[in-house]
Structures are given as structure tokens and as C-alpha cells.
Amino acid sequence: MESRGIPSMLLITEPFQPVVESFAPTVGMASYPAVTVPHPVSTLDDESLRKLAAAVIDEAVARLIAA
């Protein structure tokens, strides 16, 4: 999407951060913006997901508009 001018970022859980850091340079995105959240998220209830989203929304928006 970035190549089409649409600001993008990743929202990943902690165990996947090393994978992103090693793979991103191979696709020309050495400093691809990512926000990392605690793992796992699949077991969180709706209220916990809302709290997690509220905790990272400012960082996510900042990464999107920084591009």
C-alpha cells in the first residue's frame, strides 16, 4: 500500500518483532513502521482489546502520519 501512496504500518505481537525486523529489509522497507503489542491477543475479551487499542492508538497514528 505504501508504494501506492497509502500510509501503512504493522500492528504485531511481540514474538513477531524479530521476524519483521529481519524480513523488512529484504523487501526494501528497512525501517517499516510497526507497533508492537503484548502476546497473545487472540484470548483477550472485548473490553481488554478496547483497552489495548486505546493504549497504542496514539503511537499507531503517529507512525502513520510520520511517513
N, CA, C, O and CB atoms as a CASP TS submission, in Angstrom:
PFRMAT TS
TARGET T0000
AUTHOR 0000-0000-0000
METHOD Language model
MODEL 1
PARENT N/A
ATOM      1  N   MET     1       0.820  -1.174   0.000  1.00  0.00           N
ATOM      2  CA  MET     1       0.000   0.000   0.000  1.00  0.00           C
ATOM      3  C   MET     1       0.875   1.252   0.000  1.00  0.00           C
ATOM      4  O   MET     1       0.533   2.260  -0.617  1.00  0.00           O
ATOM      5  CB  MET     1      -0.939  -0.010   1.197  1.00  0.00           C
ATOM      6  N   GLU     2       1.995   1.175   0.692  1.00  0.00           N
ATOM      7  CA  GLU     2       2.907   2.317   0.724  1.00  0.00           C
ATOM      8  C   GLU     2       3.328   2.716  -0.686  1.00  0.00           C
ATOM      9  O   GLU     2       3.426   3.903  -0.997  1.00  0.00           O
ATOM     10  CB  GLU     2       4.142   1.993   1.573  1.00  0.00           C
ATOM     11  N   SER     3       3.575   1.728  -1.531  1.00  0.00           N
ATOM     12  CA  SER     3       4.010   2.027  -2.901  1.00  0.00           C
ATOM     13  C   SER     3       2.928   2.746  -3.696  1.00  0.00           C
ATOM     14  O   SER     3       3.216   3.343  -4.733  1.00  0.00           O
ATOM     15  CB  SER     3       4.409   0.743  -3.620  1.00  0.00           C
ATOM     16  N   ARG     4       1.692   2.695  -3.225  1.00  0.00           N
ATOM     17  CA  ARG     4       0.569   3.387  -3.869  1.00  0.00           C
ATOM     18  C   ARG     4       0.200   4.680  -3.156  1.00  0.00           C
ATOM     19  O   ARG     4      -0.834   5.287  -3.433  1.00  0.00           O
ATOM     20  CB  ARG     4      -0.643   2.475  -3.922  1.00  0.00           C
ATOM     21  N   GLY     5       1.077   5.096  -2.222  1.00  0.00           N
ATOM     22  CA  GLY     5       0.861   6.349  -1.526  1.00  0.00           C
ATOM     23  C   GLY     5      -0.096   6.283  -0.353  1.00  0.00           C
ATOM     24  O   GLY     5      -0.544   7.318   0.142  1.00  0.00           O
ATOM     25  N   ILE     6      -0.412   5.083   0.096  1.00  0.00           N
ATOM     26  CA  ILE     6      -1.321   4.922   1.234  1.00  0.00           C
ATOM     27  C   ILE     6      -0.481   4.607   2.468  1.00  0.00           C
ATOM     28  O   ILE     6       0.127   3.539   2.542  1.00  0.00           O
ATOM     29  CB  ILE     6      -2.385   3.792   0.967  1.00  0.00           C
ATOM     30  N   PRO     7      -0.442   5.514   3.430  1.00  0.00           N
ATOM     31  CA  PRO     7       0.352   5.253   4.634  1.00  0.00           C
ATOM     32  C   PRO     7      -0.075   3.943   5.289  1.00  0.00           C
ATOM     33  O   PRO     7      -1.265   3.658   5.424  1.00  0.00           O
ATOM     34  CB  PRO     7       0.215   6.415   5.635  1.00  0.00           C
ATOM     35  N   SER     8       0.906   3.163   5.686  1.00  0.00           N
ATOM     36  CA  SER     8       0.641   1.853   6.269  1.00  0.00           C
ATOM     37  C   SER     8       1.594   1.604   7.426  1.00  0.00           C
ATOM     38  O   SER     8       2.642   2.239   7.539  1.00  0.00           O
ATOM     39  CB  SER     8       0.774   0.742   5.209  1.00  0.00           C
ATOM     40  N   MET     9       1.216   0.685   8.263  1.00  0.00           N
ATOM     41  CA  MET     9       2.064   0.262   9.368  1.00  0.00           C
ATOM     42  C   MET     9       1.625  -1.123   9.801  1.00  0.00           C
ATOM     43  O   MET     9       0.538  -1.583   9.452  1.00  0.00           O
ATOM     44  CB  MET     9       1.998   1.266  10.554  1.00  0.00           C
ATOM     45  N   LEU    10       2.468  -1.770  10.552  1.00  0.00           N
ATOM     46  CA  LEU    10       2.143  -3.087  11.076  1.00  0.00           C
ATOM     47  C   LEU    10       1.738  -2.979  12.527  1.00  0.00           C
ATOM     48  O   LEU    10       2.267  -2.158  13.276  1.00  0.00           O
ATOM     49  CB  LEU    10       3.323  -4.045  10.920  1.00  0.00           C
ATOM     50  N   LEU    11       0.807  -3.805  12.911  1.00  0.00           N
ATOM     51  CA  LEU    11       0.454  -3.986  14.306  1.00  0.00           C
ATOM     52  C   LEU    11       0.738  -5.450  14.584  1.00  0.00           C
ATOM     53  O   LEU    11       0.036  -6.336  14.096  1.00  0.00           O
ATOM     54  CB  LEU    11      -1.060  -3.587  14.616  1.00  0.00           C
ATOM     55  N   ILE    12       1.771  -5.696  15.372  1.00  0.00           N
ATOM     56  CA  ILE    12       2.217  -7.071  15.590  1.00  0.00           C
ATOM     57  C   ILE    12       2.341  -7.369  17.076  1.00  0.00           C
ATOM     58  O   ILE    12       2.432  -6.463  17.904  1.00  0.00           O
ATOM     59  CB  ILE    12       3.557  -7.321  14.889  1.00  0.00           C
ATOM     60  N   THR    13       2.342  -8.655  17.395  1.00  0.00           N
ATOM     61  CA  THR    13       2.601  -9.039  18.778  1.00  0.00           C
ATOM     62  C   THR    13       4.094  -9.306  18.939  1.00  0.00           C
ATOM     63  O   THR    13       4.799  -9.587  17.969  1.00  0.00           O
ATOM     64  CB  THR    13       1.762 -10.291  19.183  1.00  0.00           C
ATOM     65  N   GLU    14       4.558  -9.213  20.180  1.00  0.00           N
ATOM     66  CA  GLU    14       5.977  -9.253  20.499  1.00  0.00           C
ATOM     67  C   GLU    14       6.773 -10.384  19.845  1.00  0.00           C
ATOM     68  O   GLU    14       7.876 -10.122  19.363  1.00  0.00           O
ATOM     69  CB  GLU    14       6.127  -9.353  21.951  1.00  0.00           C
ATOM     70  N   PRO    15       6.284 -11.613  19.800  1.00  0.00           N
ATOM     71  CA  PRO    15       7.106 -12.682  19.226  1.00  0.00           C
ATOM     72  C   PRO    15       7.435 -12.483  17.734  1.00  0.00           C
ATOM     73  O   PRO    15       8.386 -13.074  17.224  1.00  0.00           O
ATOM     74  CB  PRO    15       6.398 -14.001  19.406  1.00  0.00           C
ATOM     75  N   PHE    16       6.656 -11.662  17.051  1.00  0.00           N
ATOM     76  CA  PHE    16       6.865 -11.476  15.621  1.00  0.00           C
ATOM     77  C   PHE    16       7.785 -10.307  15.284  1.00  0.00           C
ATOM     78  O   PHE    16       8.135 -10.116  14.120  1.00  0.00           O
ATOM     79  CB  PHE    16       5.549 -11.278  14.947  1.00  0.00           C
ATOM     80  N   GLN    17       8.176  -9.529  16.278  1.00  0.00           N
ATOM     81  CA  GLN    17       9.047  -8.381  16.028  1.00  0.00           C
ATOM     82  C   GLN    17      10.369  -8.775  15.371  1.00  0.00           C
ATOM     83  O   GLN    17      10.774  -8.117  14.413  1.00  0.00           O
ATOM     84  CB  GLN    17       9.324  -7.656  17.325  1.00  0.00           C
ATOM     85  N   PRO    18      11.061  -9.816  15.838  1.00  0.00           N
ATOM     86  CA  PRO    18      12.310 -10.195  15.163  1.00  0.00           C
ATOM     87  C   PRO    18      12.114 -10.630  13.707  1.00  0.00           C
ATOM     88  O   PRO    18      12.972 -10.390  12.857  1.00  0.00           O
ATOM     89  CB  PRO    18      12.975 -11.312  15.928  1.00  0.00           C
ATOM     90  N   VAL    19      10.978 -11.270  13.433  1.00  0.00           N
ATOM     91  CA  VAL    19      10.695 -11.700  12.063  1.00  0.00           C
ATOM     92  C   VAL    19      10.537 -10.479  11.159  1.00  0.00           C
ATOM     93  O   VAL    19      11.089 -10.441  10.060  1.00  0.00           O
ATOM     94  CB  VAL    19       9.418 -12.580  12.014  1.00  0.00           C
ATOM     95  N   VAL    20       9.789  -9.493  11.619  1.00  0.00           N
ATOM     96  CA  VAL    20       9.587  -8.260  10.848  1.00  0.00           C
ATOM     97  C   VAL    20      10.916  -7.552  10.635  1.00  0.00           C
ATOM     98  O   VAL    20      11.217  -7.115   9.524  1.00  0.00           O
ATOM     99  CB  VAL    20       8.590  -7.320  11.564  1.00  0.00           C
ATOM    100  N   GLU    21      11.715  -7.438  11.696  1.00  0.00           N
ATOM    101  CA  GLU    21      12.994  -6.744  11.590  1.00  0.00           C
ATOM    102  C   GLU    21      13.946  -7.424  10.608  1.00  0.00           C
ATOM    103  O   GLU    21      14.724  -6.747   9.936  1.00  0.00           O
ATOM    104  CB  GLU    21      13.645  -6.654  12.954  1.00  0.00           C
ATOM    105  N   SER    22      13.895  -8.733  10.519  1.00  0.00           N
ATOM    106  CA  SER    22      14.789  -9.428   9.593  1.00  0.00           C
ATOM    107  C   SER    22      14.229  -9.469   8.178  1.00  0.00           C
ATOM    108  O   SER    22      14.997  -9.490   7.216  1.00  0.00           O
ATOM    109  CB  SER    22      15.048 -10.840  10.080  1.00  0.00           C
ATOM    110  N   PHE    23      12.920  -9.482   8.033  1.00  0.00           N
ATOM    111  CA  PHE    23      12.317  -9.591   6.701  1.00  0.00           C
ATOM    112  C   PHE    23      12.151  -8.247   6.011  1.00  0.00           C
ATOM    113  O   PHE    23      12.311  -8.162   4.794  1.00  0.00           O
ATOM    114  CB  PHE    23      10.978 -10.268   6.800  1.00  0.00           C
ATOM    115  N   ALA    24      11.835  -7.200   6.753  1.00  0.00           N
ATOM    116  CA  ALA    24      11.546  -5.893   6.161  1.00  0.00           C
ATOM    117  C   ALA    24      12.642  -5.399   5.207  1.00  0.00           C
ATOM    118  O   ALA    24      12.311  -4.906   4.129  1.00  0.00           O
ATOM    119  CB  ALA    24      11.345  -4.877   7.259  1.00  0.00           C
ATOM    120  N   PRO    25      13.915  -5.506   5.549  1.00  0.00           N
ATOM    121  CA  PRO    25      14.953  -5.035   4.608  1.00  0.00           C
ATOM    122  C   PRO    25      14.960  -5.794   3.282  1.00  0.00           C
ATOM    123  O   PRO    25      15.357  -5.239   2.257  1.00  0.00           O
ATOM    124  CB  PRO    25      16.319  -5.154   5.251  1.00  0.00           C
ATOM    125  N   THR    26      14.529  -7.048   3.289  1.00  0.00           N
ATOM    126  CA  THR    26      14.544  -7.828   2.056  1.00  0.00           C
ATOM    127  C   THR    26      13.504  -7.354   1.052  1.00  0.00           C
ATOM    128  O   THR    26      13.581  -7.683  -0.132  1.00  0.00           O
ATOM    129  CB  THR    26      14.318  -9.284   2.368  1.00  0.00           C
ATOM    130  N   VAL    27      12.533  -6.583   1.524  1.00  0.00           N
ATOM    131  CA  VAL    27      11.507  -6.034   0.631  1.00  0.00           C
ATOM    132  C   VAL    27      11.632  -4.516   0.507  1.00  0.00           C
ATOM    133  O   VAL    27      10.699  -3.833   0.084  1.00  0.00           O
ATOM    134  CB  VAL    27      10.107  -6.404   1.138  1.00  0.00           C
ATOM    135  N   GLY    28      12.807  -4.005   0.885  1.00  0.00           N
ATOM    136  CA  GLY    28      13.075  -2.585   0.725  1.00  0.00           C
ATOM    137  C   GLY    28      12.445  -1.690   1.761  1.00  0.00           C
ATOM    138  O   GLY    28      12.275  -0.494   1.521  1.00  0.00           O
ATOM    139  N   MET    29      12.095  -2.233   2.900  1.00  0.00           N
ATOM    140  CA  MET    29      11.441  -1.445   3.951  1.00  0.00           C
ATOM    141  C   MET    29      12.200  -1.607   5.272  1.00  0.00           C
ATOM    142  O   MET    29      11.634  -2.051   6.271  1.00  0.00           O
ATOM    143  CB  MET    29       9.955  -1.878   4.121  1.00  0.00           C
ATOM    144  N   ALA    30      13.464  -1.246   5.264  1.00  0.00           N
ATOM    145  CA  ALA    30      14.306  -1.463   6.442  1.00  0.00           C
ATOM    146  C   ALA    30      13.747  -0.828   7.704  1.00  0.00           C
ATOM    147  O   ALA    30      13.948  -1.350   8.800  1.00  0.00           O
ATOM    148  CB  ALA    30      15.681  -0.927   6.189  1.00  0.00           C
ATOM    149  N   SER    31      13.057   0.277   7.566  1.00  0.00           N
ATOM    150  CA  SER    31      12.516   0.941   8.751  1.00  0.00           C
ATOM    151  C   SER    31      10.992   0.981   8.714  1.00  0.00           C
ATOM    152  O   SER    31      10.382   2.000   9.036  1.00  0.00           O
ATOM    153  CB  SER    31      13.075   2.360   8.868  1.00  0.00           C
ATOM    154  N   TYR    32      10.391  -0.121   8.324  1.00  0.00           N
ATOM    155  CA  TYR    32       8.937  -0.172   8.217  1.00  0.00           C
ATOM    156  C   TYR    32       8.313   0.085   9.583  1.00  0.00           C
ATOM    157  O   TYR    32       8.709  -0.542  10.566  1.00  0.00           O
ATOM    158  CB  TYR    32       8.474  -1.537   7.654  1.00  0.00           C
ATOM    159  N   PRO    33       7.345   0.995   9.664  1.00  0.00           N
ATOM    160  CA  PRO    33       6.762   1.331  10.960  1.00  0.00           C
ATOM    161  C   PRO    33       5.903   0.191  11.516  1.00  0.00           C
ATOM    162  O   PRO    33       5.053  -0.372  10.825  1.00  0.00           O
ATOM    163  CB  PRO    33       5.926   2.599  10.841  1.00  0.00           C
ATOM    164  N   ALA    34       6.152  -0.121  12.768  1.00  0.00           N
ATOM    165  CA  ALA    34       5.386  -1.178  13.419  1.00  0.00           C
ATOM    166  C   ALA    34       5.107  -0.782  14.856  1.00  0.00           C
ATOM    167  O   ALA    34       5.932  -0.149  15.515  1.00  0.00           O
ATOM    168  CB  ALA    34       6.138  -2.528  13.361  1.00  0.00           C
ATOM    169  N   VAL    35       3.947  -1.159  15.322  1.00  0.00           N
ATOM    170  CA  VAL    35       3.585  -1.010  16.720  1.00  0.00           C
ATOM    171  C   VAL    35       3.471  -2.422  17.275  1.00  0.00           C
ATOM    172  O   VAL    35       2.773  -3.269  16.719  1.00  0.00           O
ATOM    173  CB  VAL    35       2.243  -0.186  16.906  1.00  0.00           C
ATOM    174  N   THR    36       4.160  -2.657  18.364  1.00  0.00           N
ATOM    175  CA  THR    36       4.190  -3.991  18.965  1.00  0.00           C
ATOM    176  C   THR    36       3.334  -4.016  20.226  1.00  0.00           C
ATOM    177  O   THR    36       3.414  -3.126  21.073  1.00  0.00           O
ATOM    178  CB  THR    36       5.642  -4.414  19.290  1.00  0.00           C
ATOM    179  N   VAL    37       2.517  -5.053  20.325  1.00  0.00           N
ATOM    180  CA  VAL    37       1.649  -5.238  21.490  1.00  0.00           C
ATOM    181  C   VAL    37       1.978  -6.578  22.146  1.00  0.00           C
ATOM    182  O   VAL    37       2.567  -7.455  21.514  1.00  0.00           O
ATOM    183  CB  VAL    37       0.139  -5.171  21.085  1.00  0.00           C
ATOM    184  N   PRO    38       1.596  -6.732  23.407  1.00  0.00           N
ATOM    185  CA  PRO    38       1.863  -7.997  24.098  1.00  0.00           C
ATOM    186  C   PRO    38       1.153  -9.172  23.422  1.00  0.00           C
ATOM    187  O   PRO    38       0.110  -9.015  22.788  1.00  0.00           O
ATOM    188  CB  PRO    38       1.427  -7.899  25.561  1.00  0.00           C
ATOM    189  N   HIS    39       1.742 -10.327  23.577  1.00  0.00           N
ATOM    190  CA  HIS    39       1.213 -11.565  23.014  1.00  0.00           C
ATOM    191  C   HIS    39       0.649 -12.392  24.164  1.00  0.00           C
ATOM    192  O   HIS    39       1.221 -12.387  25.254  1.00  0.00           O
ATOM    193  CB  HIS    39       2.318 -12.359  22.223  1.00  0.00           C
ATOM    194  N   PRO    40      -0.435 -13.088  23.955  1.00  0.00           N
ATOM    195  CA  PRO    40      -1.299 -13.157  22.780  1.00  0.00           C
ATOM    196  C   PRO    40      -2.440 -12.146  22.887  1.00  0.00           C
ATOM    197  O   PRO    40      -2.738 -11.637  23.967  1.00  0.00           O
ATOM    198  CB  PRO    40      -1.860 -14.578  22.609  1.00  0.00           C
ATOM    199  N   VAL    41      -3.062 -11.872  21.765  1.00  0.00           N
ATOM    200  CA  VAL    41      -4.253 -11.021  21.768  1.00  0.00           C
ATOM    201  C   VAL    41      -5.512 -11.828  21.462  1.00  0.00           C
ATOM    202  O   VAL    41      -6.627 -11.381  21.732  1.00  0.00           O
ATOM    203  CB  VAL    41      -4.098  -9.887  20.749  1.00  0.00           C
ATOM    204  N   SER    42      -5.328 -13.002  20.906  1.00  0.00           N
ATOM    205  CA  SER    42      -6.495 -13.797  20.498  1.00  0.00           C
ATOM    206  C   SER    42      -7.347 -14.251  21.674  1.00  0.00           C
ATOM    207  O   SER    42      -8.517 -14.588  21.492  1.00  0.00           O
ATOM    208  CB  SER    42      -6.044 -15.005  19.716  1.00  0.00           C
ATOM    209  N   THR    43      -6.792 -14.266  22.850  1.00  0.00           N
ATOM    210  CA  THR    43      -7.555 -14.725  24.012  1.00  0.00           C
ATOM    211  C   THR    43      -8.166 -13.576  24.815  1.00  0.00           C
ATOM    212  O   THR    43      -8.843 -13.810  25.817  1.00  0.00           O
ATOM    213  CB  THR    43      -6.665 -15.551  24.912  1.00  0.00           C
ATOM    214  N   LEU    44      -7.930 -12.338  24.380  1.00  0.00           N
ATOM    215  CA  LEU    44      -8.462 -11.191  25.107  1.00  0.00           C
ATOM    216  C   LEU    44      -9.953 -11.012  24.835  1.00  0.00           C
ATOM    217  O   LEU    44     -10.422 -11.243  23.721  1.00  0.00           O
ATOM    218  CB  LEU    44      -7.701  -9.920  24.725  1.00  0.00           C
ATOM    219  N   ASP    45     -10.686 -10.600  25.858  1.00  0.00           N
ATOM    220  CA  ASP    45     -12.104 -10.310  25.657  1.00  0.00           C
ATOM    221  C   ASP    45     -12.239  -8.907  25.054  1.00  0.00           C
ATOM    222  O   ASP    45     -11.255  -8.180  24.922  1.00  0.00           O
ATOM    223  CB  ASP    45     -12.897 -10.421  27.006  1.00  0.00           C
ATOM    224  N   ASP    46     -13.452  -8.545  24.697  1.00  0.00           N
ATOM    225  CA  ASP    46     -13.682  -7.265  24.018  1.00  0.00           C
ATOM    226  C   ASP    46     -13.180  -6.068  24.822  1.00  0.00           C
ATOM    227  O   ASP    46     -12.565  -5.158  24.266  1.00  0.00           O
ATOM    228  CB  ASP    46     -15.159  -7.095  23.733  1.00  0.00           C
ATOM    229  N   GLU    47     -13.438  -6.066  26.116  1.00  0.00           N
ATOM    230  CA  GLU    47     -13.012  -4.940  26.950  1.00  0.00           C
ATOM    231  C   GLU    47     -11.485  -4.843  27.001  1.00  0.00           C
ATOM    232  O   GLU    47     -10.928  -3.747  26.938  1.00  0.00           O
ATOM    233  CB  GLU    47     -13.582  -5.084  28.375  1.00  0.00           C
ATOM    234  N   SER    48     -10.823  -5.967  27.112  1.00  0.00           N
ATOM    235  CA  SER    48      -9.355  -5.964  27.128  1.00  0.00           C
ATOM    236  C   SER    48      -8.789  -5.496  25.795  1.00  0.00           C
ATOM    237  O   SER    48      -7.784  -4.786  25.761  1.00  0.00           O
ATOM    238  CB  SER    48      -8.819  -7.361  27.460  1.00  0.00           C
ATOM    239  N   LEU    49      -9.424  -5.887  24.704  1.00  0.00           N
ATOM    240  CA  LEU    49      -8.986  -5.418  23.384  1.00  0.00           C
ATOM    241  C   LEU    49      -9.175  -3.914  23.248  1.00  0.00           C
ATOM    242  O   LEU    49      -8.325  -3.231  22.677  1.00  0.00           O
ATOM    243  CB  LEU    49      -9.755  -6.146  22.272  1.00  0.00           C
ATOM    244  N   ARG    50     -10.273  -3.397  23.764  1.00  0.00           N
ATOM    245  CA  ARG    50     -10.504  -1.945  23.731  1.00  0.00           C
ATOM    246  C   ARG    50      -9.408  -1.205  24.507  1.00  0.00           C
ATOM    247  O   ARG    50      -8.897  -0.181  24.054  1.00  0.00           O
ATOM    248  CB  ARG    50     -11.899  -1.603  24.319  1.00  0.00           C
ATOM    249  N   LYS    51      -9.061  -1.735  25.668  1.00  0.00           N
ATOM    250  CA  LYS    51      -8.008  -1.119  26.481  1.00  0.00           C
ATOM    251  C   LYS    51      -6.663  -1.174  25.759  1.00  0.00           C
ATOM    252  O   LYS    51      -5.905  -0.204  25.786  1.00  0.00           O
ATOM    253  CB  LYS    51      -7.905  -1.820  27.849  1.00  0.00           C
ATOM    254  N   LEU    52      -6.371  -2.278  25.130  1.00  0.00           N
ATOM    255  CA  LEU    52      -5.123  -2.413  24.389  1.00  0.00           C
ATOM    256  C   LEU    52      -5.098  -1.424  23.225  1.00  0.00           C
ATOM    257  O   LEU    52      -4.090  -0.756  22.996  1.00  0.00           O
ATOM    258  CB  LEU    52      -4.947  -3.860  23.878  1.00  0.00           C
ATOM    259  N   ALA    53      -6.197  -1.332  22.497  1.00  0.00           N
ATOM    260  CA  ALA    53      -6.280  -0.391  21.376  1.00  0.00           C
ATOM    261  C   ALA    53      -6.096   1.042  21.862  1.00  0.00           C
ATOM    262  O   ALA    53      -5.383   1.825  21.235  1.00  0.00           O
ATOM    263  CB  ALA    53      -7.631  -0.534  20.647  1.00  0.00           C
ATOM    264  N   ALA    54      -6.725   1.379  22.958  1.00  0.00           N
ATOM    265  CA  ALA    54      -6.589   2.732  23.500  1.00  0.00           C
ATOM    266  C   ALA    54      -5.146   3.020  23.898  1.00  0.00           C
ATOM    267  O   ALA    54      -4.681   4.154  23.785  1.00  0.00           O
ATOM    268  CB  ALA    54      -7.515   2.919  24.707  1.00  0.00           C
ATOM    269  N   ALA    55      -4.445   2.002  24.359  1.00  0.00           N
ATOM    270  CA  ALA    55      -3.061   2.183  24.799  1.00  0.00           C
ATOM    271  C   ALA    55      -2.092   2.406  23.643  1.00  0.00           C
ATOM    272  O   ALA    55      -1.041   3.020  23.829  1.00  0.00           O
ATOM    273  CB  ALA    55      -2.620   0.984  25.596  1.00  0.00           C
ATOM    274  N   VAL    56      -2.433   1.914  22.450  1.00  0.00           N
ATOM    275  CA  VAL    56      -1.486   2.025  21.331  1.00  0.00           C
ATOM    276  C   VAL    56      -1.952   2.952  20.209  1.00  0.00           C
ATOM    277  O   VAL    56      -1.200   3.189  19.264  1.00  0.00           O
ATOM    278  CB  VAL    56      -1.228   0.662  20.760  1.00  0.00           C
ATOM    279  N   ILE    57      -3.151   3.471  20.289  1.00  0.00           N
ATOM    280  CA  ILE    57      -3.688   4.264  19.175  1.00  0.00           C
ATOM    281  C   ILE    57      -2.845   5.496  18.862  1.00  0.00           C
ATOM    282  O   ILE    57      -2.628   5.804  17.690  1.00  0.00           O
ATOM    283  CB  ILE    57      -5.104   4.694  19.488  1.00  0.00           C
ATOM    284  N   ASP    58      -2.370   6.197  19.867  1.00  0.00           N
ATOM    285  CA  ASP    58      -1.572   7.393  19.607  1.00  0.00           C
ATOM    286  C   ASP    58      -0.273   7.051  18.883  1.00  0.00           C
ATOM    287  O   ASP    58       0.132   7.759  17.961  1.00  0.00           O
ATOM    288  CB  ASP    58      -1.265   8.119  20.915  1.00  0.00           C
ATOM    289  N   GLU    59       0.373   5.977  19.297  1.00  0.00           N
ATOM    290  CA  GLU    59       1.610   5.558  18.621  1.00  0.00           C
ATOM    291  C   GLU    59       1.319   5.127  17.185  1.00  0.00           C
ATOM    292  O   GLU    59       2.081   5.450  16.273  1.00  0.00           O
ATOM    293  CB  GLU    59       2.290   4.404  19.395  1.00  0.00           C
ATOM    294  N   ALA    60       0.229   4.405  16.984  1.00  0.00           N
ATOM    295  CA  ALA    60      -0.125   3.958  15.635  1.00  0.00           C
ATOM    296  C   ALA    60      -0.393   5.146  14.706  1.00  0.00           C
ATOM    297  O   ALA    60       0.102   5.178  13.580  1.00  0.00           O
ATOM    298  CB  ALA    60      -1.358   3.043  15.687  1.00  0.00           C
ATOM    299  N   VAL    61      -1.159   6.100  15.170  1.00  0.00           N
ATOM    300  CA  VAL    61      -1.457   7.291  14.363  1.00  0.00           C
ATOM    301  C   VAL    61      -0.158   8.061  14.070  1.00  0.00           C
ATOM    302  O   VAL    61       0.056   8.513  12.945  1.00  0.00           O
ATOM    303  CB  VAL    61      -2.487   8.214  15.098  1.00  0.00           C
ATOM    304  N   ALA    62       0.691   8.204  15.070  1.00  0.00           N
ATOM    305  CA  ALA    62       1.950   8.926  14.875  1.00  0.00           C
ATOM    306  C   ALA    62       2.802   8.260  13.810  1.00  0.00           C
ATOM    307  O   ALA    62       3.421   8.948  12.998  1.00  0.00           O
ATOM    308  CB  ALA    62       2.728   9.012  16.188  1.00  0.00           C
ATOM    309  N   ARG    63       2.846   6.946  13.796  1.00  0.00           N
ATOM    310  CA  ARG    63       3.631   6.232  12.777  1.00  0.00           C
ATOM    311  C   ARG    63       3.021   6.402  11.390  1.00  0.00           C
ATOM    312  O   ARG    63       3.745   6.487  10.398  1.00  0.00           O
ATOM    313  CB  ARG    63       3.728   4.739  13.125  1.00  0.00           C
ATOM    314  N   LEU    64       1.695   6.450  11.318  1.00  0.00           N
ATOM    315  CA  LEU    64       1.048   6.633  10.029  1.00  0.00           C
ATOM    316  C   LEU    64       1.284   8.020   9.452  1.00  0.00           C
ATOM    317  O   LEU    64       1.507   8.160   8.249  1.00  0.00           O
ATOM    318  CB  LEU    64      -0.427   6.381  10.157  1.00  0.00           C
ATOM    319  N   ILE    65       1.237   9.036  10.284  1.00  0.00           N
ATOM    320  CA  ILE    65       1.374  10.389   9.758  1.00  0.00           C
ATOM    321  C   ILE    65       2.828  10.826   9.625  1.00  0.00           C
ATOM    322  O   ILE    65       3.112  11.855   9.012  1.00  0.00           O
ATOM    323  CB  ILE    65       0.637  11.357  10.643  1.00  0.00           C
ATOM    324  N   ALA    66       3.755  10.049  10.197  1.00  0.00           N
ATOM    325  CA  ALA    66       5.172  10.398  10.092  1.00  0.00           C
ATOM    326  C   ALA    66       5.735  10.079   8.712  1.00  0.00           C
ATOM    327  O   ALA    66       6.770  10.619   8.323  1.00  0.00           O
ATOM    328  CB  ALA    66       5.973   9.665  11.156  1.00  0.00           C
ATOM    329  N   ALA    67       5.075   9.224   7.988  1.00  0.00           N
ATOM    330  CA  ALA    67       5.600   8.785   6.679  1.00  0.00           C
ATOM    331  C   ALA    67       5.541   9.886   5.631  1.00  0.00           C
ATOM    332  O   ALA    67       5.943   9.671   4.487  1.00  0.00           O
ATOM    333  CB  ALA    67       4.823   7.574   6.181  1.00  0.00           C
TER
END
